[in-house]
Amino acid sequence: MRIDISMTLGQPEIPNTKNGLEFPDCTQEYLLIGKFKLCGVQTKQHLYVPIDKKAGMDSLEIVFKTAQRKGLSKLPPLSWNLEVTQLECPDGISLFRSSQPEGRARGKKDGFLLAPAGCDQYYPETEGTVRSFNFNDGEGLYPFNLTYAMCFRRTPTTTGLLINAEAFNLPQESDGVTIFAQTDTQCYPQLPTEGRIDDYLMIPQAQVQENEVRANYFCGESINGYRVLSTMPGPMSIVFHSGSVYRKGTKSQGFSLDYQVISS
C-alpha cells in the first residue's frame, strides 16, 4: 500500500525530561501508521506499507488522534488528506523479493510504483525532492526515535545518485566540530551511550563534490548547501535515523534534498 499524506496537525511536544534531556513526542495530535507516528505539517509526503496475507499481514490500521481546539490557541487549523493506493503484486512474485515487476502489475502500471522490499518511501522518478517529515520550510521538528529507508528506482544504466542538499541541519554530539568532521563516527558513535545524540542521514559510498570528503554518515550541517554523489552498488537507498533525545537550543531542522538518478 502506498499512502500519500498531506496534513496539518499540532506540532510535537516535549512532555518528558530526564537528567536534563528532553524527549519529544506527538501527544496531543498524531497520525499513526505502523512504526510512523507523525504530527505537525506534512506536505506531499508518502509511506509504503507491505500487505501480504502469506506473511500474516492482511489488514492496515490507520489511526488519527485530534485534540479539542476550543480554547487551545496554539493548535493550527486542522486539515488532512490521505490517498491510499493498493499496488498489486503480480502472480508468482513475492512482495518481499526485489525482482523487477512483470505481468499483471506492469499491465496495470503498478510496476513503476512498486518499491523494493524494505523501503518505507520510494521515489521512482529520475529526479525530485526528498524532505524529512514535518520539515515545514525548515520550521518544524522531525519525528524522534525513528529509522526509515528512502529508496530510488534503479535501471540497468544507473551509475549513481546525486543529492543537492538545499537544507540540512541535524543535531550533533560535540560543539565546535568543523563541518568536515560532522560525519561517520561523529554521527554514528562506535560505542553508544545513554543520552548521546546520534541523529544521522546515511548515504552509502558518498563523496561531497565541493570538498571531496568521503563518508557514509552525515549530521550537523556537514552537507548543507553541498552536492553529494553516491555510487552505491545494488538497490539505491538512503537511511535517516533520529534518536530519542532532544537538547534544548539544538537545531533539528531536518533536510530538504533535491536528487537526480545518474545514468550512463
C-alpha positions as CSV (number, residue, x, y, z in Angstrom):
1,M,0.0,0.0,0.0
2,R,1.2,3.5,-0.9
3,I,-0.2,6.2,1.3
4,D,0.2,9.8,0.2
5,I,-0.1,12.3,3.0
6,S,-0.9,16.0,3.3
7,M,-1.9,17.3,6.7
8,T,-1.6,19.9,9.4
9,L,-1.8,18.8,13.0
10,G,-0.3,20.2,16.2
11,Q,3.5,20.2,16.5
12,P,5.5,17.7,18.6
13,E,5.6,18.4,22.3
14,I,8.4,17.9,24.8
15,P,6.5,16.5,27.7
16,N,9.2,14.4,29.4
17,T,12.6,15.3,30.8
18,K,15.2,13.1,32.4
19,N,18.7,14.0,33.6
20,G,18.5,17.3,31.7
21,L,17.5,15.6,28.5
22,E,14.2,16.1,26.6
23,F,12.1,13.6,24.8
24,P,9.9,15.0,22.0
25,D,6.7,13.2,21.1
26,C,3.4,13.7,19.2
27,T,1.0,13.5,22.2
28,Q,-2.0,15.9,21.6
29,E,-2.4,15.0,17.9
30,Y,-0.9,12.5,15.6
31,L,-1.3,10.1,12.6
32,L,-0.2,6.6,13.4
33,I,0.7,4.2,10.5
34,G,2.8,1.2,11.6
35,K,6.0,2.4,13.2
36,F,5.4,6.0,12.0
37,K,3.8,8.5,14.5
38,L,3.5,11.8,12.6
39,C,2.3,15.2,13.6
40,G,2.9,18.8,12.5
41,V,2.9,19.8,8.8
42,Q,3.3,17.1,6.2
43,T,3.3,18.3,2.6
44,K,3.3,15.8,-0.2
45,Q,4.8,13.0,1.9
46,H,4.2,9.3,1.5
47,L,4.7,5.9,3.1
48,Y,4.8,2.4,1.8
49,V,3.3,-0.4,4.0
50,P,3.6,-4.1,3.0
51,I,0.4,-6.1,3.0
52,D,0.8,-9.8,2.3
53,K,-1.6,-12.5,3.5
54,K,1.0,-15.2,3.1
55,A,3.2,-13.3,5.5
56,G,0.4,-12.9,8.0
57,M,-0.4,-9.3,7.1
58,D,-3.9,-8.9,5.7
59,S,-5.0,-5.5,7.0
60,L,-3.8,-2.0,7.6
61,E,-4.8,0.2,10.5
62,I,-4.6,4.0,10.3
63,V,-5.2,5.9,13.5
64,F,-5.9,9.6,13.8
65,K,-5.9,11.4,17.1
66,T,-7.0,15.1,17.2
67,A,-7.5,17.5,20.1
68,Q,-10.3,19.8,21.1
69,R,-9.4,23.2,19.7
70,K,-11.8,25.3,21.7
71,G,-9.6,27.4,24.0
72,L,-6.3,26.0,22.6
73,S,-5.0,28.8,20.5
74,K,-1.6,27.2,19.9
75,L,-3.1,24.4,17.7
76,P,-3.3,25.2,14.0
77,P,-6.4,24.8,11.9
78,L,-6.9,21.1,11.4
79,S,-6.6,19.6,7.9
80,W,-5.7,16.2,6.5
81,N,-5.8,14.3,3.3
82,L,-4.7,10.7,2.7
83,E,-4.7,8.9,-0.7
84,V,-4.3,5.2,-0.3
85,T,-3.3,3.2,-3.3
86,Q,-3.3,-0.6,-3.4
87,L,-0.4,-1.8,-5.6
88,E,-1.0,-5.2,-7.0
89,C,1.8,-7.8,-6.8
90,P,1.8,-10.0,-10.0
91,D,1.1,-13.7,-9.6
92,G,4.2,-15.7,-8.6
93,I,6.1,-12.6,-7.4
94,S,6.6,-12.3,-3.6
95,L,6.2,-8.9,-2.1
96,F,9.5,-9.4,-0.3
97,R,11.6,-10.0,-3.4
98,S,13.2,-7.1,-5.2
99,S,12.6,-8.6,-8.7
100,Q,11.5,-6.2,-11.5
101,P,7.7,-6.4,-11.5
102,E,6.2,-8.2,-14.5
103,G,2.9,-9.5,-15.8
104,R,-0.3,-8.1,-14.2
105,A,1.4,-5.4,-12.2
106,R,3.1,-4.0,-15.2
107,G,-0.1,-4.2,-17.2
108,K,-1.8,-2.1,-14.5
109,K,1.1,0.3,-14.4
110,D,1.6,-0.6,-10.8
111,G,5.1,-1.9,-11.6
112,F,6.6,1.6,-11.8
113,L,5.3,2.4,-8.3
114,L,6.1,-1.0,-6.6
115,A,9.0,-0.5,-4.2
116,P,11.8,-3.0,-3.4
117,A,11.3,-4.8,-0.1
118,G,12.3,-2.8,3.0
119,C,11.6,0.7,1.5
120,D,9.5,3.0,3.7
121,Q,9.5,5.6,0.9
122,Y,10.1,5.2,-2.8
123,Y,10.9,7.7,-5.4
124,P,10.7,6.1,-8.9
125,E,11.1,9.3,-10.9
126,T,14.6,10.1,-12.1
127,E,14.7,13.5,-10.2
128,G,12.7,15.1,-7.4
129,T,12.8,16.3,-3.8
130,V,13.0,14.3,-0.6
131,R,12.2,16.0,2.7
132,S,12.2,14.9,6.3
133,F,8.8,14.6,7.9
134,N,7.4,17.9,9.3
135,F,10.2,19.8,7.6
136,N,7.7,22.7,7.2
137,D,10.0,25.1,5.3
138,G,12.7,24.5,8.0
139,E,10.5,25.5,10.9
140,G,9.3,22.0,12.1
141,L,10.7,19.3,14.3
142,Y,11.1,15.9,12.7
143,P,9.9,12.7,14.5
144,F,12.3,11.3,17.0
145,N,13.1,7.7,17.8
146,L,12.7,6.6,14.2
147,T,14.7,4.9,11.4
148,Y,13.4,4.6,7.9
149,A,14.7,3.9,4.3
150,M,14.1,6.1,1.3
151,C,14.6,4.2,-2.0
152,F,15.2,5.3,-5.6
153,R,14.5,3.4,-8.8
154,R,17.5,1.8,-10.4
155,T,17.7,0.8,-14.1
156,P,20.4,-1.2,-15.9
157,T,22.1,2.1,-16.9
158,T,22.1,3.7,-13.5
159,T,25.5,4.7,-12.3
160,G,24.8,6.8,-9.2
161,L,22.6,9.1,-7.1
162,L,23.4,12.9,-7.0
163,I,22.0,14.8,-4.0
164,N,21.8,18.5,-3.7
165,A,21.2,19.4,-0.1
166,E,19.1,22.6,-0.2
167,A,18.7,22.4,3.5
168,F,20.4,20.0,6.0
169,N,20.6,20.6,9.7
170,L,20.8,17.8,12.3
171,P,22.0,18.0,15.9
172,Q,25.4,16.7,16.7
173,E,27.0,15.4,19.9
174,S,30.1,17.7,20.1
175,D,30.2,21.5,19.8
176,G,32.9,23.2,17.8
177,V,33.4,20.4,15.3
178,T,34.0,21.6,11.8
179,I,31.6,20.7,9.1
180,F,34.2,18.5,7.5
181,A,34.3,16.3,10.7
182,Q,30.5,16.1,11.1
183,T,30.5,12.7,9.5
184,D,30.7,8.9,10.3
185,T,31.7,8.3,14.0
186,Q,30.7,11.8,15.0
187,C,27.2,11.0,13.8
188,Y,27.1,7.2,14.5
189,P,29.2,6.5,17.6
190,Q,31.2,3.3,17.8
191,L,30.1,3.0,21.5
192,P,26.5,4.1,22.1
193,T,25.9,5.7,25.5
194,E,22.6,6.8,27.2
195,G,21.6,10.3,26.3
196,R,24.0,10.6,23.3
197,I,22.8,12.4,20.2
198,D,23.1,10.0,17.2
199,D,20.9,11.5,14.5
200,Y,22.2,11.0,11.0
201,L,21.5,10.6,7.3
202,M,23.3,7.6,5.9
203,I,24.3,7.9,2.2
204,P,26.3,4.8,1.3
205,Q,29.6,5.2,-0.6
206,A,29.2,9.0,-0.8
207,Q,31.5,11.9,-1.7
208,V,30.9,15.6,-1.2
209,Q,31.5,17.2,-4.5
210,E,32.7,20.6,-3.3
211,N,35.4,19.4,-0.8
212,E,35.8,15.7,-1.8
213,V,35.0,14.5,1.7
214,R,34.1,10.8,1.6
215,A,31.7,9.3,4.2
216,N,28.6,7.2,4.8
217,Y,27.0,9.0,7.8
218,F,26.3,12.8,7.9
219,C,25.0,15.0,10.7
220,G,25.3,18.6,11.8
221,E,25.5,20.9,8.8
222,S,28.0,18.7,7.0
223,I,26.3,18.8,3.6
224,N,24.2,21.9,3.9
225,G,24.3,23.6,0.5
226,Y,26.5,20.9,-0.9
227,R,26.2,18.2,-3.6
228,V,26.8,14.6,-2.6
229,L,27.4,11.8,-5.2
230,S,26.8,8.2,-4.2
231,T,28.0,5.4,-6.3
232,M,26.5,2.6,-4.2
233,P,26.0,-0.8,-5.8
234,G,22.8,-2.7,-5.7
235,P,19.4,-1.2,-4.6
236,M,19.7,2.6,-4.1
237,S,18.6,3.8,-0.7
238,I,19.4,6.3,1.9
239,V,18.5,5.9,5.6
240,F,17.5,8.5,8.2
241,H,17.8,7.8,11.9
242,S,16.6,10.0,14.7
243,G,17.4,9.2,18.3
244,S,15.0,9.7,21.3
245,V,16.9,12.7,22.8
246,Y,16.5,16.4,22.1
247,R,18.6,19.0,23.7
248,K,17.0,22.4,24.1
249,G,18.7,25.0,21.9
250,T,20.0,22.5,19.3
251,K,18.8,22.6,15.7
252,S,16.7,19.8,14.5
253,Q,15.5,21.3,11.2
254,G,15.9,18.1,9.2
255,F,16.6,18.1,5.5
256,S,15.3,19.0,2.0
257,L,17.2,17.2,-0.7
258,D,16.9,17.6,-4.5
259,Y,18.0,14.3,-6.1
260,Q,18.9,13.1,-9.6
261,V,19.4,9.5,-10.6
262,I,22.5,9.4,-12.9
263,S,22.6,7.1,-15.9
264,S,25.4,6.3,-18.3
